[in-house]
Amino acid sequence: MENALEITGLCKQYKGFALKDVSFTLPSGCVMGFIGENGAGKTTTIKAILNLIHRDAGSICLLGQDNIADERAVKERIGVVLEDGCFLNTMNARQVDVLMGKAYRNWHSEQFFDFLKRFGIDTGKKIKDYSKGMRMKVNIAAAMSHDAELLLMDEPTSGLDPVVRDEVLDLFYDFMQDEGHSILLSSHITSDLDKIADYITFIHQGRIVLSEPRDVLLDTYGVLHCTAEQLAALDPSAVRGKRVGAFGCEALVRRDGVPANWTVDPVNIEQMMLFLTRGENAK
Ligand code: ATP
């Protein structure tokens, strides 16, 4: 089956920041969590995928189509949720429905209003008068009401309370029951990714540090508690990040890079992110 998303050698230079040779692949039928610290380059990458910003180099293939040459056709097949929202603040939900009906051949009004009802959204209010969470819900409802095969979402669960977040994750789960569907979502809420992500891609200072199936990552890496001498004896390539304290060291290590009789504790996505972005070896 084709890949839902293939990014190869993406570069974008801003003053003081650059995306550097960003490459990763989201296989069709999978959910990828795209994570990294504030300012790591997640939104910039998503905007480049959507051709909302000019890239300096690289290529991006969405659902087997080029993101620029086939932009119009491929955008029909993608549901988008952006951090700042996709609609004018002065619009209300009914106007969003009209706009989306004009933009998408497969727009399903009824489905959109069903989602809004489920989310408890007052459809007469203007977007600017919604809370942050409500605005996000309108965007998610819109992204999921035109038969998209791929959802590209920038922090879709931020600003949602835990109950609604769970409800939204259930929607994503339902969406993924079709094996041709895929999701790329950026998030700081790593517990959400623990629930739904098949793949994790870490970006740090504009570079991809890791992009692998979540299970492989969690099996491959672990946290080692040891002395400075033990840490120094390891092959540096086995150590992806470390914290050295007065009473010992903690390191994110490849399990196959440490002696078999040393204890390596399981790691979760949040701990990995901290080691990869803040640890002394973060690279
Ligand atoms: P966050 O988690 O805070 O949303 P992010 O990973 O999405 O962060 P980006 O929004 O991609 O990060 O920003 C990456 C860097 O690019 C930041 O340093 C930001 O200031 C810079 N940047 C983004 N857009 C522009 C722009 N139009 N002009 C100049 N710099 C920009």
Residues whose N, C-alpha, C, O or C-beta is under 5 A from the ligand:
A	BS01	ATP	Y14 K15 F17 G36 E37 N38 G39 A40 G41 K42 T43 T44
